[in-house]
Amino acid sequence: MKVNKDELVSQMQVICGNNFEYYDTESLSHYGHDETEKLLFPPDIVVKPSTAAEISLIIKYCNQHLITVTPRGAGTGLSGGAIPQKGGVVISLERLNKIIYIDERNLQVTTEPGVITEELQNAVREKGLFYPPDPASRGSCFIGGNIAENSGGPRAVKYGVVKDYVLNLEVVLPTGEIIWTGANILKNSTGYNLTQLIVGSEGTLCIVTKIVLRLIPHPKYDLLMLAPFASLEKASEAVSAIFRAGFTPSALELVEIDALKIVSKMVDSYIVPVTDDIVAHLIIETDGNNFEVLMSEMEAIAELLNQFETGEILFADDAQQKDELWKLRRRVAEATKQAGYTIEEDTVVPRAELPSLIKGIKALGKQHNFEAVCYGHAGDGNLHVRIKKEGIPNSYDNEEMKKILNELFHLVKSLGGTISGEHGIGLIQKDFMPVVMDEININLMRSIKKVFDPNNILNPGKIFDL
């Protein structure tokens, strides 16, 4: 339905107040994009409610008038999940930004979705507790967006991803009802698991307004090493060997040398020596409560790596060195995007297949004349691929790039993988869902969407088309 903007603005003012609805050009442009490629789809209006009750009123009005609604967190997404490509209303959750209660007795935290992930982690750490999922954008992304995408991050290899910590959710349905999806307990076999259905649903089924997360005690120590390799394949082979030898690092990241050069220049850091004979580095972290045990593990891992043509291994001496190494890793995506690698794919394969994946990516680059840099969570097979091809800044609606990505994703499927490990499907990956899923699977998802959202007003056009 075509939006009557004057009427929409008036109604949103009644619900949110004059100070929390925006329809000026600058605001619409800001909320019309996220960090996905170079896409811009301005909404008709942006509203910033502060309660679930206000969101319920907004949703009821939009559902009645068939107005599209796009929920939005911090706008750090990489699959277009928060881009309002069909216009309508953007509901920004930035005012729902309170940590409600840290329950030290039961190791839980109740929070609103607009809390920055790192701030949540810091708040629970002050109580000696740990919320492990830590996406690269943790200093700016919202915990609600992490729920929507089922985010992971470097420490997923040991601790799991967001879904492993979500106990219960308060949500507003597309028809306006407010419900809790589960209970604040560790075990629950009471009917279908609606909580886990919502996690990773990319804002297509409901809007999350409160979150209950389980926590664990914070480890006392962590050790970090950087291992250089003369071969991408050898670096990838070493990843599988570490796990086969019985070690479980808290993080195991791969960064290709071209990506490292770009990010080192951007942040003006030269902690990692760059030489012509090195093509990739592994960042390996262990953590726990016994320092001697951790040191013994790191020494054993370092000895193991000697079988894979590694160069001189750097052990981080102190917290400052650790922070600098992690800063380099966490800003790779930003740096490579600024350098023209605007297309990012979030592939994931069984970790033993990483050598074949990287080799295949490089072969595709030569075949189709594009540059690619690889980095990511090698410990769980989740490899991010940044692509730069002259004259093609976006994969969205570009037939040439779609053909290239179709080949890439068929390679991923042939290796037993899939097309997204943590960034979601959103707007730009949905055309490739049939590569890795049968039509019956996609139709089941469509059916679930229709049950939750019969009028298809909530984030339509994401993951699949109805």
FIFIBA-611393 format. One record per residue (C-alpha): x, y, z. Coordinates in steps of 0.2 Angstrom, whole numbers, plus 5000, padded with zeros to 4 digits. Example, Ala and Ser with C-alpha at 12.3 -4.5 7.8 and 13.67 -1.06 7.14 Angstrom:
// residues 2
506249785039 506849955036 
//
This chain:
// residues 466
500050005000 500650184996 501150275012 500150435016 501650515023 500750655032 499550535041 501050425045 502050565053 500550625063 500250445070 502050415074 502150585083 500650525094 501550365099 503350425100 503250605102 503950745091 505750715097 505850535092 505250525074 506250585059 505950615041 507250735035 508350695021 509950665032 509050545044 508250445030 509950425021 510850375037 509550245041 509350185023 511050095024 512049975035 513849915032 513349805017 514249855001 513750024994 511850014995 510550145000 508650125002 507950275012 506350235022 504850355023 505150385042 506250335056 505450315074 506450285090 505250205103 505850175121 504650035126 503849875120 502149955122 502650095110 503349965097 501649875099 500650025094 501750065080 501649885073 499749875075 499550035065 500749985052 499949805051 498249885049 498749995035 499949875027 501549985029 503249895029 504249895045 506049875046 506849845063 508649915065 509949905078 511649985076 511749965057 513349865057 512649715047 513449645032 511949565023 510749705021 509649645034 509249815041 509049905025 507249965021 507249925003 505349935002 505250105011 504050125025 504450135043 506150105051 506050065070 507750105078 507950015094 509350135100 508350205115 508050025122 509750035129 509749975147 510549825156 509049785167 509749655179 511349555181 510849395191 512449345199 511549195208 510949115193 512249185181 511049275169 510849445163 509249535157 509549675144 508649775131 509149755113 509949925111 511449895122 513149895114 513849715115 515549765122 514649875136 513649725141 515249615141 516149745152 514649765164 514549575167 516449565169 516449685183 515449545192 516749415187 515549345173 515849315155 514749335139 515849255126 515049295109 516149445102 515849495084 517149605076 516049755078 515649725097 516249905101 514749975091 513449835087 511949805098 511549645107 509849645098 510649645081 511749495087 510149405092 509449445074 510949375065 511449235078 513249315078 514749225083 516549305083 518249245086 517849145102 516449045095 517648905091 517748865110 516148945117 514848945104 513849075096 512349185102 511049055101 512048955114 511749095127 509949155124 508749085137 507149195134 506549335124 505149465125 504549505108 503249615099 502449505085 501949585068 500149595074 500649695089 500549565103 501949565116 502449385122 503949295131 504549155120 505249045134 505749045152 507349105162 507948925165 509348815158 508248665152 506548685144 505648555134 503948635135 503348635117 504248705102 505748805105 505148985100 506649065107 507848975096 506749005081 506849195084 508749195086 509449215068 507749255060 508449425055 507049535061 505749445049 504649365063 504549485077 505449635086 506549585101 506249705116 507049615131 508349475131 508949355145 510649275142 511549145152 513349195158 514849095163 516249135175 517649235167 519249145164 520749215174 522049205161 522249215142 523849195131 524049245113 525249205099 525449255081 526049125069 526649175051 526549045036 527349045019 525748955012 523848985014 523648805012 524848765026 524048885037 522348805034 523048635036 523848685053 522048735059 521348565058 522948485065 522848585081 521148515085 521548345080 523048355092 521748385106 521848565108 520348685109 520948865108 519749005113 520049095097 520949035081 520949175067 521649175050 522249335041 522949345024 524449455022 523649575009 522249605022 523549625036 524549755025 522949855022 522349855040 524149895047 524250045037 522550105041 522850095060 524650145059 525249985068 526749885063 526749755077 526649615064 528249615053 527749605035 529049505024 528949445006 529049255011 527449265022 525649255015 524549225030 524549225049 523549135062 523049215078 522949085092 522249115109 521949005124 521149045140 520748965157 521048965176 522748885177 524248985169 525448845169 524248725159 523948865147 525748895144 526048715142 524648705129 525348855119 527148785119 526448615112 525448705099 526948805094 527948645092 526548565082 526548715070 528348685065 527748545054 526848675043 528248785037 527848925050 529049075052 529549145069 528049135081 527649295091 527049275109 526149425115 527049485130 525749595139 523949655138 524449805126 525149685113 523649575114 522549725112 523549785097 523449615088 521549605091 521349785085 522149735069 521049575067 519449665072 519649815059 520149705044 518349715037 518349905039 520049925031 519849815016 518149895012 518950065012 520249995001 518949944988 518549764993 516749814995 515949644992 516049525007 515549345008 515349245024 515749065019 515848925031 516448745028 517148605039 518748665045 519748525037 519148595020 519848765022 521348735011 520248674997 519048824999 520548954999 521348874984 519648874975 519349064979 521049104972 520749004956 519049094954 519949264956 521149224942 519749154931 518549304933 519849434935 519449494953 520549514969 520049424985 520749435002 520349305015 520149315034 519049255048 518649115061 519748975054 519448875070 517648845065 517848855046 517049025045 518049115031 517649295026 518049335008 518249515003 518149544984 518749694973 518249694955 518549844944 516849934940 515849824952 515649894969 514049784974 513549614971 511649664973 510749664956 512449644947 512249494935 514149474932 514549464951 513049354954 513749224942 515449234951 514649214968 513549074961 515148974957 515949024974 514448954983 514348794973 516148774978 515648794996 514248674995 515348544987 516548555002 515048525014 514848705019 513448845017 513349025012 513349115029 514149075046 513649225055 513149375044 511449305039 510649305022 509649475022 509449555006 511049514996 511149324999 509349274997 509549234978 510849104983 509849004996 509348874982 511148834980 511248754998 509448725002 508048624994 506448704989 505448615003 506648685016 506348865010 504448835008 504448785027 505248945031 504049045021 502548955030 503349005047 503449185041 501649185036 501049115053 502049255062 501749395049 500149355038 500249535030 502149525027 502449695034 504049655045 505649665035 504949595019 506149535005 507449475017 508049285017 506749245004 505249324994 503549264998 
//
